[in-house]
């Protein structure tokens, strides 16, 4: 399917990057494996994802970038810092 046939992809390309990213994209951004991201999530070492359904989990790109910029604090500390 060409980008012109997929409005979601067209929006992503126009904006530069998606607002919500997959576990694979998080893993790539952090330079770790997908399994490591899931472990970090289950142990509270990464910001909370958004659950869009039983099998659809995404993270906010800007939140991951901000979290890394301040040194990757624990989820509890991050939520305190970000006011969540």
mmCIF file of the N, C-alpha and C atoms, coordinates in Angstrom:
data_MODEL
# 
_entry.id   MODEL 
# 
loop_
_atom_site.group_PDB 
_atom_site.id 
_atom_site.type_symbol 
_atom_site.label_atom_id 
_atom_site.label_alt_id 
_atom_site.label_comp_id 
_atom_site.label_asym_id 
_atom_site.label_entity_id 
_atom_site.label_seq_id 
_atom_site.pdbx_PDB_ins_code 
_atom_site.Cartn_x 
_atom_site.Cartn_y 
_atom_site.Cartn_z 
_atom_site.occupancy 
_atom_site.B_iso_or_equiv 
_atom_site.pdbx_formal_charge 
_atom_site.auth_seq_id 
_atom_site.auth_comp_id 
_atom_site.auth_asym_id 
_atom_site.auth_atom_id 
_atom_site.pdbx_PDB_model_num 
ATOM 1   N N  . UNK A 1 1  ? 0.850  -1.180 0.000  1.00 0.00 ? 1  UNK A N  1 
ATOM 2   C CA . UNK A 1 1  ? 0.000  0.000  0.000  1.00 0.00 ? 1  UNK A CA 1 
ATOM 3   C C  . UNK A 1 1  ? 0.889  1.234  0.000  1.00 0.00 ? 1  UNK A C  1 
ATOM 4   N N  . UNK A 1 2  ? 0.685  2.127  -0.895 1.00 0.00 ? 2  UNK A N  1 
ATOM 5   C CA . UNK A 1 2  ? 1.459  3.359  -0.983 1.00 0.00 ? 2  UNK A CA 1 
ATOM 6   C C  . UNK A 1 2  ? 1.053  4.320  0.123  1.00 0.00 ? 2  UNK A C  1 
ATOM 7   N N  . UNK A 1 3  ? 1.962  5.225  0.493  1.00 0.00 ? 3  UNK A N  1 
ATOM 8   C CA . UNK A 1 3  ? 1.681  6.203  1.553  1.00 0.00 ? 3  UNK A CA 1 
ATOM 9   C C  . UNK A 1 3  ? 0.423  6.998  1.252  1.00 0.00 ? 3  UNK A C  1 
ATOM 10  N N  . UNK A 1 4  ? 0.186  7.276  -0.034 1.00 0.00 ? 4  UNK A N  1 
ATOM 11  C CA . UNK A 1 4  ? -0.995 8.063  -0.392 1.00 0.00 ? 4  UNK A CA 1 
ATOM 12  C C  . UNK A 1 4  ? -2.290 7.287  -0.157 1.00 0.00 ? 4  UNK A C  1 
ATOM 13  N N  . UNK A 1 5  ? -2.196 5.944  -0.052 1.00 0.00 ? 5  UNK A N  1 
ATOM 14  C CA . UNK A 1 5  ? -3.368 5.124  0.198  1.00 0.00 ? 5  UNK A CA 1 
ATOM 15  C C  . UNK A 1 5  ? -3.629 4.932  1.689  1.00 0.00 ? 5  UNK A C  1 
ATOM 16  N N  . UNK A 1 6  ? -2.679 5.273  2.543  1.00 0.00 ? 6  UNK A N  1 
ATOM 17  C CA . UNK A 1 6  ? -2.803 5.074  3.975  1.00 0.00 ? 6  UNK A CA 1 
ATOM 18  C C  . UNK A 1 6  ? -2.749 6.418  4.689  1.00 0.00 ? 6  UNK A C  1 
ATOM 19  N N  . UNK A 1 7  ? -3.901 6.964  5.108  1.00 0.00 ? 7  UNK A N  1 
ATOM 20  C CA . UNK A 1 7  ? -3.920 8.284  5.727  1.00 0.00 ? 7  UNK A CA 1 
ATOM 21  C C  . UNK A 1 7  ? -3.109 8.345  7.017  1.00 0.00 ? 7  UNK A C  1 
ATOM 22  N N  . UNK A 1 8  ? -3.036 7.253  7.795  1.00 0.00 ? 8  UNK A N  1 
ATOM 23  C CA . UNK A 1 8  ? -2.245 7.255  9.030  1.00 0.00 ? 8  UNK A CA 1 
ATOM 24  C C  . UNK A 1 8  ? -0.772 7.437  8.720  1.00 0.00 ? 8  UNK A C  1 
ATOM 25  N N  . UNK A 1 9  ? -0.291 6.725  7.731  1.00 0.00 ? 9  UNK A N  1 
ATOM 26  C CA . UNK A 1 9  ? 1.112  6.832  7.360  1.00 0.00 ? 9  UNK A CA 1 
ATOM 27  C C  . UNK A 1 9  ? 1.401  8.225  6.802  1.00 0.00 ? 9  UNK A C  1 
ATOM 28  N N  . UNK A 1 10 ? 0.489  8.744  6.031  1.00 0.00 ? 10 UNK A N  1 
ATOM 29  C CA . UNK A 1 10 ? 0.658  10.078 5.468  1.00 0.00 ? 10 UNK A CA 1 
ATOM 30  C C  . UNK A 1 10 ? 0.783  11.101 6.600  1.00 0.00 ? 10 UNK A C  1 
ATOM 31  N N  . UNK A 1 11 ? -0.064 11.005 7.607  1.00 0.00 ? 11 UNK A N  1 
ATOM 32  C CA . UNK A 1 11 ? -0.016 11.923 8.747  1.00 0.00 ? 11 UNK A CA 1 
ATOM 33  C C  . UNK A 1 11 ? 1.321  11.781 9.477  1.00 0.00 ? 11 UNK A C  1 
ATOM 34  N N  . UNK A 1 12 ? 1.772  10.548 9.673  1.00 0.00 ? 12 UNK A N  1 
ATOM 35  C CA . UNK A 1 12 ? 3.038  10.302 10.351 1.00 0.00 ? 12 UNK A CA 1 
ATOM 36  C C  . UNK A 1 12 ? 4.190  10.940 9.589  1.00 0.00 ? 12 UNK A C  1 
ATOM 37  N N  . UNK A 1 13 ? 4.214  10.756 8.291  1.00 0.00 ? 13 UNK A N  1 
ATOM 38  C CA . UNK A 1 13 ? 5.289  11.324 7.484  1.00 0.00 ? 13 UNK A CA 1 
ATOM 39  C C  . UNK A 1 13 ? 5.241  12.839 7.493  1.00 0.00 ? 13 UNK A C  1 
ATOM 40  N N  . UNK A 1 14 ? 4.053  13.408 7.465  1.00 0.00 ? 14 UNK A N  1 
ATOM 41  C CA . UNK A 1 14 ? 3.917  14.856 7.469  1.00 0.00 ? 14 UNK A CA 1 
ATOM 42  C C  . UNK A 1 14 ? 4.370  15.442 8.795  1.00 0.00 ? 14 UNK A C  1 
ATOM 43  N N  . UNK A 1 15 ? 4.077  14.768 9.886  1.00 0.00 ? 15 UNK A N  1 
ATOM 44  C CA . UNK A 1 15 ? 4.436  15.258 11.211 1.00 0.00 ? 15 UNK A CA 1 
ATOM 45  C C  . UNK A 1 15 ? 5.881  14.935 11.552 1.00 0.00 ? 15 UNK A C  1 
ATOM 46  N N  . UNK A 1 16 ? 6.509  14.029 10.840 1.00 0.00 ? 16 UNK A N  1 
ATOM 47  C CA . UNK A 1 16 ? 7.891  13.669 11.108 1.00 0.00 ? 16 UNK A CA 1 
ATOM 48  C C  . UNK A 1 16 ? 8.040  12.384 11.893 1.00 0.00 ? 16 UNK A C  1 
ATOM 49  N N  . UNK A 1 17 ? 7.206  12.163 12.867 1.00 0.00 ? 17 UNK A N  1 
ATOM 50  C CA . UNK A 1 17 ? 7.256  10.929 13.640 1.00 0.00 ? 17 UNK A CA 1 
ATOM 51  C C  . UNK A 1 17 ? 5.927  10.736 14.365 1.00 0.00 ? 17 UNK A C  1 
ATOM 52  N N  . UNK A 1 18 ? 5.587  9.491  14.661 1.00 0.00 ? 18 UNK A N  1 
ATOM 53  C CA . UNK A 1 18 ? 4.304  9.240  15.318 1.00 0.00 ? 18 UNK A CA 1 
ATOM 54  C C  . UNK A 1 18 ? 4.311  9.731  16.761 1.00 0.00 ? 18 UNK A C  1 
ATOM 55  N N  . UNK A 1 19 ? 3.165  10.092 17.269 1.00 0.00 ? 19 UNK A N  1 
ATOM 56  C CA . UNK A 1 19 ? 3.033  10.513 18.663 1.00 0.00 ? 19 UNK A CA 1 
ATOM 57  C C  . UNK A 1 19 ? 3.151  9.325  19.603 1.00 0.00 ? 19 UNK A C  1 
ATOM 58  N N  . UNK A 1 20 ? 2.589  8.198  19.201 1.00 0.00 ? 20 UNK A N  1 
ATOM 59  C CA . UNK A 1 20 ? 2.640  6.977  20.002 1.00 0.00 ? 20 UNK A CA 1 
ATOM 60  C C  . UNK A 1 20 ? 3.500  5.961  19.277 1.00 0.00 ? 20 UNK A C  1 
ATOM 61  N N  . UNK A 1 21 ? 4.371  5.296  20.026 1.00 0.00 ? 21 UNK A N  1 
ATOM 62  C CA . UNK A 1 21 ? 5.307  4.367  19.406 1.00 0.00 ? 21 UNK A CA 1 
ATOM 63  C C  . UNK A 1 21 ? 5.192  2.970  20.010 1.00 0.00 ? 21 UNK A C  1 
ATOM 64  N N  . UNK A 1 22 ? 5.576  1.993  19.220 1.00 0.00 ? 22 UNK A N  1 
ATOM 65  C CA . UNK A 1 22 ? 5.501  0.587  19.605 1.00 0.00 ? 22 UNK A CA 1 
ATOM 66  C C  . UNK A 1 22 ? 6.651  0.209  20.524 1.00 0.00 ? 22 UNK A C  1 
ATOM 67  N N  . UNK A 1 23 ? 6.538  -0.976 21.101 1.00 0.00 ? 23 UNK A N  1 
ATOM 68  C CA . UNK A 1 23 ? 7.615  -1.501 21.946 1.00 0.00 ? 23 UNK A CA 1 
ATOM 69  C C  . UNK A 1 23 ? 8.906  -1.640 21.132 1.00 0.00 ? 23 UNK A C  1 
ATOM 70  N N  . UNK A 1 24 ? 8.784  -1.992 19.866 1.00 0.00 ? 24 UNK A N  1 
ATOM 71  C CA . UNK A 1 24 ? 9.974  -2.105 19.014 1.00 0.00 ? 24 UNK A CA 1 
ATOM 72  C C  . UNK A 1 24 ? 10.666 -0.769 18.824 1.00 0.00 ? 24 UNK A C  1 
ATOM 73  N N  . UNK A 1 25 ? 9.881  0.284  18.653 1.00 0.00 ? 25 UNK A N  1 
ATOM 74  C CA . UNK A 1 25 ? 10.457 1.620  18.493 1.00 0.00 ? 25 UNK A CA 1 
ATOM 75  C C  . UNK A 1 25 ? 11.106 2.088  19.790 1.00 0.00 ? 25 UNK A C  1 
ATOM 76  N N  . UNK A 1 26 ? 10.482 1.779  20.938 1.00 0.00 ? 26 UNK A N  1 
ATOM 77  C CA . UNK A 1 26 ? 11.084 2.131  22.229 1.00 0.00 ? 26 UNK A CA 1 
ATOM 78  C C  . UNK A 1 26 ? 12.413 1.393  22.387 1.00 0.00 ? 26 UNK A C  1 
ATOM 79  N N  . UNK A 1 27 ? 12.405 0.115  22.077 1.00 0.00 ? 27 UNK A N  1 
ATOM 80  C CA . UNK A 1 27 ? 13.630 -0.682 22.182 1.00 0.00 ? 27 UNK A CA 1 
ATOM 81  C C  . UNK A 1 27 ? 14.732 -0.094 21.311 1.00 0.00 ? 27 UNK A C  1 
ATOM 82  N N  . UNK A 1 28 ? 14.394 0.283  20.103 1.00 0.00 ? 28 UNK A N  1 
ATOM 83  C CA . UNK A 1 28 ? 15.374 0.863  19.193 1.00 0.00 ? 28 UNK A CA 1 
ATOM 84  C C  . UNK A 1 28 ? 15.904 2.189  19.730 1.00 0.00 ? 28 UNK A C  1 
ATOM 85  N N  . UNK A 1 29 ? 15.009 3.033  20.247 1.00 0.00 ? 29 UNK A N  1 
ATOM 86  C CA . UNK A 1 29 ? 15.430 4.321  20.804 1.00 0.00 ? 29 UNK A CA 1 
ATOM 87  C C  . UNK A 1 29 ? 16.399 4.138  21.967 1.00 0.00 ? 29 UNK A C  1 
ATOM 88  N N  . UNK A 1 30 ? 16.155 3.113  22.790 1.00 0.00 ? 30 UNK A N  1 
ATOM 89  C CA . UNK A 1 30 ? 16.970 2.890  23.981 1.00 0.00 ? 30 UNK A CA 1 
ATOM 90  C C  . UNK A 1 30 ? 18.180 2.003  23.717 1.00 0.00 ? 30 UNK A C  1 
ATOM 91  N N  . UNK A 1 31 ? 18.199 1.351  22.560 1.00 0.00 ? 31 UNK A N  1 
ATOM 92  C CA . UNK A 1 31 ? 19.312 0.461  22.227 1.00 0.00 ? 31 UNK A CA 1 
ATOM 93  C C  . UNK A 1 31 ? 19.295 -0.826 23.030 1.00 0.00 ? 31 UNK A C  1 
ATOM 94  N N  . UNK A 1 32 ? 18.074 -1.317 23.313 1.00 0.00 ? 32 UNK A N  1 
ATOM 95  C CA . UNK A 1 32 ? 17.913 -2.567 24.054 1.00 0.00 ? 32 UNK A CA 1 
ATOM 96  C C  . UNK A 1 32 ? 16.962 -3.469 23.289 1.00 0.00 ? 32 UNK A C  1 
ATOM 97  N N  . UNK A 1 33 ? 16.786 -4.691 23.785 1.00 0.00 ? 33 UNK A N  1 
ATOM 98  C CA . UNK A 1 33 ? 15.867 -5.620 23.123 1.00 0.00 ? 33 UNK A CA 1 
ATOM 99  C C  . UNK A 1 33 ? 14.423 -5.335 23.524 1.00 0.00 ? 33 UNK A C  1 
ATOM 100 N N  . UNK A 1 34 ? 13.517 -5.865 22.743 1.00 0.00 ? 34 UNK A N  1 
ATOM 101 C CA . UNK A 1 34 ? 12.099 -5.753 23.058 1.00 0.00 ? 34 UNK A CA 1 
ATOM 102 C C  . UNK A 1 34 ? 11.806 -6.411 24.405 1.00 0.00 ? 34 UNK A C  1 
ATOM 103 N N  . UNK A 1 35 ? 12.417 -7.570 24.660 1.00 0.00 ? 35 UNK A N  1 
ATOM 104 C CA . UNK A 1 35 ? 12.203 -8.235 25.947 1.00 0.00 ? 35 UNK A CA 1 
ATOM 105 C C  . UNK A 1 35 ? 12.668 -7.356 27.105 1.00 0.00 ? 35 UNK A C  1 
ATOM 106 N N  . UNK A 1 36 ? 13.737 -6.622 26.921 1.00 0.00 ? 36 UNK A N  1 
ATOM 107 C CA . UNK A 1 36 ? 14.215 -5.724 27.968 1.00 0.00 ? 36 UNK A CA 1 
ATOM 108 C C  . UNK A 1 36 ? 13.204 -4.622 28.236 1.00 0.00 ? 36 UNK A C  1 
ATOM 109 N N  . UNK A 1 37 ? 12.589 -4.077 27.184 1.00 0.00 ? 37 UNK A N  1 
ATOM 110 C CA . UNK A 1 37 ? 11.571 -3.037 27.378 1.00 0.00 ? 37 UNK A CA 1 
ATOM 111 C C  . UNK A 1 37 ? 10.409 -3.608 28.178 1.00 0.00 ? 37 UNK A C  1 
ATOM 112 N N  . UNK A 1 38 ? 9.947  -4.820 27.850 1.00 0.00 ? 38 UNK A N  1 
ATOM 113 C CA . UNK A 1 38 ? 8.839  -5.422 28.601 1.00 0.00 ? 38 UNK A CA 1 
ATOM 114 C C  . UNK A 1 38 ? 9.236  -5.653 30.051 1.00 0.00 ? 38 UNK A C  1 
ATOM 115 N N  . UNK A 1 39 ? 10.482 -6.062 30.296 1.00 0.00 ? 39 UNK A N  1 
ATOM 116 C CA . UNK A 1 39 ? 10.957 -6.244 31.675 1.00 0.00 ? 39 UNK A CA 1 
ATOM 117 C C  . UNK A 1 39 ? 10.994 -4.909 32.402 1.00 0.00 ? 39 UNK A C  1 
ATOM 118 N N  . UNK A 1 40 ? 11.486 -3.877 31.737 1.00 0.00 ? 40 UNK A N  1 
ATOM 119 C CA . UNK A 1 40 ? 11.513 -2.540 32.329 1.00 0.00 ? 40 UNK A CA 1 
ATOM 120 C C  . UNK A 1 40 ? 10.097 -2.077 32.670 1.00 0.00 ? 40 UNK A C  1 
ATOM 121 N N  . UNK A 1 41 ? 9.148  -2.374 31.808 1.00 0.00 ? 41 UNK A N  1 
ATOM 122 C CA . UNK A 1 41 ? 7.759  -1.992 32.059 1.00 0.00 ? 41 UNK A CA 1 
ATOM 123 C C  . UNK A 1 41 ? 7.212  -2.739 33.271 1.00 0.00 ? 41 UNK A C  1 
ATOM 124 N N  . UNK A 1 42 ? 7.424  -4.033 33.319 1.00 0.00 ? 42 UNK A N  1 
ATOM 125 C CA . UNK A 1 42 ? 6.842  -4.833 34.411 1.00 0.00 ? 42 UNK A CA 1 
ATOM 126 C C  . UNK A 1 42 ? 7.493  -4.545 35.758 1.00 0.00 ? 42 UNK A C  1 
ATOM 127 N N  . UNK A 1 43 ? 8.708  -4.006 35.751 1.00 0.00 ? 43 UNK A N  1 
ATOM 128 C CA . UNK A 1 43 ? 9.395  -3.690 37.010 1.00 0.00 ? 43 UNK A CA 1 
ATOM 129 C C  . UNK A 1 43 ? 9.360  -2.200 37.333 1.00 0.00 ? 43 UNK A C  1 
ATOM 130 N N  . UNK A 1 44 ? 8.646  -1.413 36.529 1.00 0.00 ? 44 UNK A N  1 
ATOM 131 C CA . UNK A 1 44 ? 8.483  0.008  36.819 1.00 0.00 ? 44 UNK A CA 1 
ATOM 132 C C  . UNK A 1 44 ? 9.714  0.851  36.568 1.00 0.00 ? 44 UNK A C  1 
ATOM 133 N N  . UNK A 1 45 ? 10.517 0.468  35.581 1.00 0.00 ? 45 UNK A N  1 
ATOM 134 C CA . UNK A 1 45 ? 11.730 1.218  35.282 1.00 0.00 ? 45 UNK A CA 1 
ATOM 135 C C  . UNK A 1 45 ? 11.630 2.060  34.021 1.00 0.00 ? 45 UNK A C  1 
ATOM 136 N N  . UNK A 1 46 ? 10.419 2.190  33.486 1.00 0.00 ? 46 UNK A N  1 
ATOM 137 C CA . UNK A 1 46 ? 10.184 2.980  32.275 1.00 0.00 ? 46 UNK A CA 1 
ATOM 138 C C  . UNK A 1 46 ? 8.807  3.641  32.431 1.00 0.00 ? 46 UNK A C  1 
ATOM 139 N N  . UNK A 1 47 ? 8.578  4.790  31.824 1.00 0.00 ? 47 UNK A N  1 
ATOM 140 C CA . UNK A 1 47 ? 7.258  5.419  31.937 1.00 0.00 ? 47 UNK A CA 1 
ATOM 141 C C  . UNK A 1 47 ? 6.133  4.465  31.521 1.00 0.00 ? 47 UNK A C  1 
ATOM 142 N N  . UNK A 1 48 ? 4.986  4.668  32.114 1.00 0.00 ? 48 UNK A N  1 
ATOM 143 C CA . UNK A 1 48 ? 3.829  3.806  31.826 1.00 0.00 ? 48 UNK A CA 1 
ATOM 144 C C  . UNK A 1 48 ? 3.400  3.932  30.372 1.00 0.00 ? 48 UNK A C  1 
ATOM 145 N N  . UNK A 1 49 ? 3.097  2.805  29.757 1.00 0.00 ? 49 UNK A N  1 
ATOM 146 C CA . UNK A 1 49 ? 2.571  2.850  28.393 1.00 0.00 ? 49 UNK A CA 1 
ATOM 147 C C  . UNK A 1 49 ? 1.083  3.162  28.397 1.00 0.00 ? 49 UNK A C  1 
ATOM 148 N N  . UNK A 1 50 ? 0.567  3.356  27.218 1.00 0.00 ? 50 UNK A N  1 
ATOM 149 C CA . UNK A 1 50 ? -0.870 3.538  27.004 1.00 0.00 ? 50 UNK A CA 1 
ATOM 150 C C  . UNK A 1 50 ? -1.384 2.229  26.434 1.00 0.00 ? 50 UNK A C  1 
ATOM 151 N N  . UNK A 1 51 ? -2.426 1.705  27.022 1.00 0.00 ? 51 UNK A N  1 
ATOM 152 C CA . UNK A 1 51 ? -3.032 0.470  26.526 1.00 0.00 ? 51 UNK A CA 1 
ATOM 153 C C  . UNK A 1 51 ? -4.244 0.854  25.683 1.00 0.00 ? 51 UNK A C  1 
ATOM 154 N N  . UNK A 1 52 ? -4.163 0.559  24.399 1.00 0.00 ? 52 UNK A N  1 
ATOM 155 C CA . UNK A 1 52 ? -5.243 0.897  23.461 1.00 0.00 ? 52 UNK A CA 1 
ATOM 156 C C  . UNK A 1 52 ? -6.151 -0.294 23.210 1.00 0.00 ? 52 UNK A C  1 
ATOM 157 N N  . UNK A 1 53 ? -5.938 -1.331 23.921 1.00 0.00 ? 53 UNK A N  1 
ATOM 158 C CA . UNK A 1 53 ? -6.689 -2.566 23.782 1.00 0.00 ? 53 UNK A CA 1 
ATOM 159 C C  . UNK A 1 53 ? -5.904 -3.651 24.471 1.00 0.00 ? 53 UNK A C  1 
ATOM 160 N N  . UNK A 1 54 ? -6.424 -4.855 24.446 1.00 0.00 ? 54 UNK A N  1 
ATOM 161 C CA . UNK A 1 54 ? -5.732 -5.949 25.137 1.00 0.00 ? 54 UNK A CA 1 
ATOM 162 C C  . UNK A 1 54 ? -4.370 -6.238 24.527 1.00 0.00 ? 54 UNK A C  1 
ATOM 163 N N  . UNK A 1 55 ? -4.225 -6.007 23.242 1.00 0.00 ? 55 UNK A N  1 
ATOM 164 C CA . UNK A 1 55 ? -2.981 -6.363 22.581 1.00 0.00 ? 55 UNK A CA 1 
ATOM 165 C C  . UNK A 1 55 ? -2.304 -5.188 21.881 1.00 0.00 ? 55 UNK A C  1 
ATOM 166 N N  . UNK A 1 56 ? -2.675 -3.993 22.256 1.00 0.00 ? 56 UNK A N  1 
ATOM 167 C CA . UNK A 1 56 ? -2.114 -2.803 21.615 1.00 0.00 ? 56 UNK A CA 1 
ATOM 168 C C  . UNK A 1 56 ? -1.556 -1.869 22.687 1.00 0.00 ? 56 UNK A C  1 
ATOM 169 N N  . UNK A 1 57 ? -0.254 -1.879 22.837 1.00 0.00 ? 57 UNK A N  1 
ATOM 170 C CA . UNK A 1 57 ? 0.431  -1.059 23.833 1.00 0.00 ? 57 UNK A CA 1 
ATOM 171 C C  . UNK A 1 57 ? 1.344  -0.086 23.113 1.00 0.00 ? 57 UNK A C  1 
ATOM 172 N N  . UNK A 1 58 ? 1.284  1.176  23.510 1.00 0.00 ? 58 UNK A N  1 
ATOM 173 C CA . UNK A 1 58 ? 2.121  2.214  22.905 1.00 0.00 ? 58 UNK A CA 1 
ATOM 174 C C  . UNK A 1 58 ? 2.674  3.119  24.002 1.00 0.00 ? 58 UNK A C  1 
ATOM 175 N N  . UNK A 1 59 ? 3.768  3.787  23.686 1.00 0.00 ? 59 UNK A N  1 
ATOM 176 C CA . UNK A 1 59 ? 4.351  4.795  24.566 1.00 0.00 ? 59 UNK A CA 1 
ATOM 177 C C  . UNK A 1 59 ? 4.326  6.140  23.864 1.00 0.00 ? 59 UNK A C  1 
ATOM 178 N N  . UNK A 1 60 ? 4.259  7.199  24.632 1.00 0.00 ? 60 UNK A N  1 
ATOM 179 C CA . UNK A 1 60 ? 4.331  8.550  24.068 1.00 0.00 ? 60 UNK A CA 1 
ATOM 180 C C  . UNK A 1 60 ? 5.790  8.828  23.713 1.00 0.00 ? 60 UNK A C  1 
ATOM 181 N N  . UNK A 1 61 ? 6.047  9.115  22.442 1.00 0.00 ? 61 UNK A N  1 
ATOM 182 C CA . UNK A 1 61 ? 7.422  9.371  21.991 1.00 0.00 ? 61 UNK A CA 1 
ATOM 183 C C  . UNK A 1 61 ? 8.060  10.492 22.806 1.00 0.00 ? 61 UNK A C  1 
ATOM 184 N N  . UNK A 1 62 ? 7.352  11.612 22.962 1.00 0.00 ? 62 UNK A N  1 
ATOM 185 C CA . UNK A 1 62 ? 7.949  12.749 23.658 1.00 0.00 ? 62 UNK A CA 1 
ATOM 186 C C  . UNK A 1 62 ? 8.216  12.425 25.123 1.00 0.00 ? 62 UNK A C  1 
ATOM 187 N N  . UNK A 1 63 ? 7.406  11.559 25.721 1.00 0.00 ? 63 UNK A N  1 
ATOM 188 C CA . UNK A 1 63 ? 7.639  11.183 27.113 1.00 0.00 ? 63 UNK A CA 1 
ATOM 189 C C  . UNK A 1 63 ? 8.900  10.329 27.246 1.00 0.00 ? 63 UNK A C  1 
ATOM 190 N N  . UNK A 1 64 ? 9.111  9.409  26.340 1.00 0.00 ? 64 UNK A N  1 
ATOM 191 C CA . UNK A 1 64 ? 10.328 8.588  26.373 1.00 0.00 ? 64 UNK A CA 1 
ATOM 192 C C  . UNK A 1 64 ? 11.552 9.479  26.170 1.00 0.00 ? 64 UNK A C  1 
ATOM 193 N N  . UNK A 1 65 ? 11.474 10.401 25.224 1.00 0.00 ? 65 UNK A N  1 
ATOM 194 C CA . UNK A 1 65 ? 12.604 11.315 24.983 1.00 0.00 ? 65 UNK A CA 1 
ATOM 195 C C  . UNK A 1 65 ? 12.897 12.169 26.215 1.00 0.00 ? 65 UNK A C  1 
ATOM 196 N N  . UNK A 1 66 ? 11.865 12.688 26.860 1.00 0.00 ? 66 UNK A N  1 
ATOM 197 C CA . UNK A 1 66 ? 12.050 13.508 28.069 1.00 0.00 ? 66 UNK A CA 1 
ATOM 198 C C  . UNK A 1 66 ? 12.594 12.675 29.217 1.00 0.00 ? 66 UNK A C  1 
ATOM 199 N N  . UNK A 1 67 ? 12.104 11.463 29.363 1.00 0.00 ? 67 UNK A N  1 
ATOM 200 C CA . UNK A 1 67 ? 12.544 10.540 30.409 1.00 0.00 ? 67 UNK A CA 1 
ATOM 201 C C  . UNK A 1 67 ? 14.040 10.244 30.263 1.00 0.00 ? 67 UNK A C  1 
ATOM 202 N N  . UNK A 1 68 ? 14.479 9.983  29.043 1.00 0.00 ? 68 UNK A N  1 
ATOM 203 C CA . UNK A 1 68 ? 15.905 9.734  28.800 1.00 0.00 ? 68 UNK A CA 1 
ATOM 204 C C  . UNK A 1 68 ? 16.724 10.988 29.112 1.00 0.00 ? 68 UNK A C  1 
ATOM 205 N N  . UNK A 1 69 ? 16.220 12.153 28.728 1.00 0.00 ? 69 UNK A N  1 
ATOM 206 C CA . UNK A 1 69 ? 16.944 13.415 28.925 1.00 0.00 ? 69 UNK A CA 1 
ATOM 207 C C  . UNK A 1 69 ? 17.224 13.711 30.396 1.00 0.00 ? 69 UNK A C  1 
ATOM 208 N N  . UNK A 1 70 ? 16.364 13.206 31.294 1.00 0.00 ? 70 UNK A N  1 
ATOM 209 C CA . UNK A 1 70 ? 16.582 13.462 32.724 1.00 0.00 ? 70 UNK A CA 1 
ATOM 210 C C  . UNK A 1 70 ? 17.228 12.276 33.440 1.00 0.00 ? 70 UNK A C  1 
ATOM 211 N N  . UNK A 1 71 ? 17.720 11.313 32.677 1.00 0.00 ? 71 UNK A N  1 
ATOM 212 C CA . UNK A 1 71 ? 18.500 10.235 33.277 1.00 0.00 ? 71 UNK A CA 1 
ATOM 213 C C  . UNK A 1 71 ? 17.784 8.928  33.545 1.00 0.00 ? 71 UNK A C  1 
ATOM 214 N N  . UNK A 1 72 ? 16.638 8.707  32.942 1.00 0.00 ? 72 UNK A N  1 
ATOM 215 C CA . UNK A 1 72 ? 15.900 7.438  33.045 1.00 0.00 ? 72 UNK A CA 1 
ATOM 216 C C  . UNK A 1 72 ? 15.550 7.054  34.486 1.00 0.00 ? 72 UNK A C  1 
ATOM 217 N N  . UNK A 1 73 ? 14.872 7.950  35.214 1.00 0.00 ? 73 UNK A N  1 
ATOM 218 C CA . UNK A 1 73 ? 14.496 7.601  36.588 1.00 0.00 ? 73 UNK A CA 1 
ATOM 219 C C  . UNK A 1 73 ? 13.438 6.499  36.616 1.00 0.00 ? 73 UNK A C  1 
ATOM 220 N N  . UNK A 1 74 ? 13.227 5.924  37.800 1.00 0.00 ? 74 UNK A N  1 
ATOM 221 C CA . UNK A 1 74 ? 12.179 4.906  37.953 1.00 0.00 ? 74 UNK A CA 1 
ATOM 222 C C  . UNK A 1 74 ? 10.825 5.517  37.615 1.00 0.00 ? 74 UNK A C  1 
ATOM 223 N N  . UNK A 1 75 ? 9.852  4.658  37.344 1.00 0.00 ? 75 UNK A N  1 
ATOM 224 C CA . UNK A 1 75 ? 8.505  5.123  37.008 1.00 0.00 ? 75 UNK A CA 1 
ATOM 225 C C  . UNK A 1 75 ? 7.925  5.990  38.124 1.00 0.00 ? 75 UNK A C  1 
ATOM 226 N N  . UNK A 1 76 ? 8.076  5.554  39.369 1.00 0.00 ? 76 UNK A N  1 
ATOM 227 C CA . UNK A 1 76 ? 7.527  6.328  40.491 1.00 0.00 ? 76 UNK A CA 1 
ATOM 228 C C  . UNK A 1 76 ? 8.160  7.716  40.559 1.00 0.00 ? 76 UNK A C  1 
ATOM 229 N N  . UNK A 1 77 ? 9.457  7.772  40.416 1.00 0.00 ? 77 UNK A N  1 
ATOM 230 C CA . UNK A 1 77 ? 10.145 9.063  40.453 1.00 0.00 ? 77 UNK A CA 1 
ATOM 231 C C  . UNK A 1 77 ? 9.744  9.920  39.256 1.00 0.00 ? 77 UNK A C  1 
ATOM 232 N N  . UNK A 1 78 ? 9.679  9.287  38.077 1.00 0.00 ? 78 UNK A N  1 
ATOM 233 C CA . UNK A 1 78 ? 9.298  10.003 36.867 1.00 0.00 ? 78 UNK A CA 1 
ATOM 234 C C  . UNK A 1 78 ? 7.896  10.614 37.012 1.00 0.00 ? 78 UNK A C  1 
ATOM 235 N N  . UNK A 1 79 ? 6.963  9.823  37.502 1.00 0.00 ? 79 UNK A N  1 
ATOM 236 C CA . UNK A 1 79 ? 5.596  10.321 37.662 1.00 0.00 ? 79 UNK A CA 1 
ATOM 237 C C  . UNK A 1 79 ? 5.545  11.483 38.637 1.00 0.00 ? 79 UNK A C  1 
ATOM 238 N N  . UNK A 1 80 ? 6.384  11.446 39.676 1.00 0.00 ? 80 UNK A N  1 
ATOM 239 C CA . UNK A 1 80 ? 6.471  12.566 40.601 1.00 0.00 ? 80 UNK A CA 1 
ATOM 240 C C  . UNK A 1 80 ? 7.054  13.802 39.951 1.00 0.00 ? 80 UNK A C  1 
ATOM 241 N N  . UNK A 1 81 ? 8.034  13.596 39.080 1.00 0.00 ? 81 UNK A N  1 
ATOM 242 C CA . UNK A 1 81 ? 8.688  14.718 38.392 1.00 0.00 ? 81 UNK A CA 1 
ATOM 243 C C  . UNK A 1 81 ? 7.771  15.334 37.348 1.00 0.00 ? 81 UNK A C  1 
ATOM 244 N N  . UNK A 1 82 ? 7.019  14.485 36.651 1.00 0.00 ? 82 UNK A N  1 
ATOM 245 C CA . UNK A 1 82 ? 6.204  14.957 35.540 1.00 0.00 ? 82 UNK A CA 1 
ATOM 246 C C  . UNK A 1 82 ? 4.785  15.323 35.961 1.00 0.00 ? 82 UNK A C  1 
ATOM 247 N N  . UNK A 1 83 ? 4.454  15.114 37.233 1.00 0.00 ? 83 UNK A N  1 
ATOM 248 C CA . UNK A 1 83 ? 3.133  15.460 37.719 1.00 0.00 ? 83 UNK A CA 1 
ATOM 249 C C  . UNK A 1 83 ? 2.026  14.522 37.293 1.00 0.00 ? 83 UNK A C  1 
ATOM 250 N N  . UNK A 1 84 ? 2.361  13.315 36.927 1.00 0.00 ? 84 UNK A N  1 
ATOM 251 C CA . UNK A 1 84 ? 1.346  12.328 36.500 1.00 0.00 ? 84 UNK A CA 1 
ATOM 252 C C  . UNK A 1 84 ? 0.760  11.634 37.688 1.00 0.00 ? 84 UNK A C  1 
# 
